[in-house]
Structure formats: structure tokens, C-alpha cells
Amino acid sequence: MNPYVNPEPAVDPGRRLAEALHAQAVSSAAAPGVHPAAPAARRSPQPRPDAALRRQIVWALVIALLAGLVLGAGIGLVSLLFPGVLPTVG
């Protein structure tokens, strides 16, 4: 017999899983003397001391990237629209 064949093909595997999880939750909730661990108190997130520096570096990189794009597009347009104006390289 193939071990991967569902022995009860009429029963949906997702439904079987849901029923098993529900039964496990009900049995753990009904267990006497067992209390679930209280969630740990969450601290408010502290701002990183170098957050301002990181933000400045990111902005500098974004500005440098945009300046490079504008310069490259400008040189490309000059090269296409006015051939011979730019000096040859190489």
C-alpha cells in the first residue's frame, strides 16, 4: 500500500488538521493547574543612537544617485542630438 495515499479520501486534510489543532487547544485550555505563560512586557523601542547619521548617509546616496542619473541622461542626450560636440574617448 502506498504510504502517501489518504486512508479516508472523503475527509479533507485541511479539515483534519483544523480539528486536531482545535482539540489540542481545547485540551490544553481545560488542563487544571496549567497556566499559559504571561506575555513578556514589551519595552518601547529605543531610537538607535546612529539613526540620524544613517538617515543622512541614505539621503546623500540618494542625491548622488539622482545626480548621476541626470548627468548621464544629459550627456547621452547631447551625444545623440549634437554629434561631434563631445570629445571622443579612446
PEGIMO-V310677 format. One record per pair of residues at least 12 apart in sequence whose ideal C-beta (glycine too) atoms are under 7 Angstrom apart, sorted by sequence separation. I is the first residue (numbers start at 1). J is the second residue. D is the distance in Angstrom with one decimal. If there is no record, write none. Layout:
BEGIN
i = <I,I>
j = <J,J>
d = <D,D>
END
This chain:
BEGIN
none
END
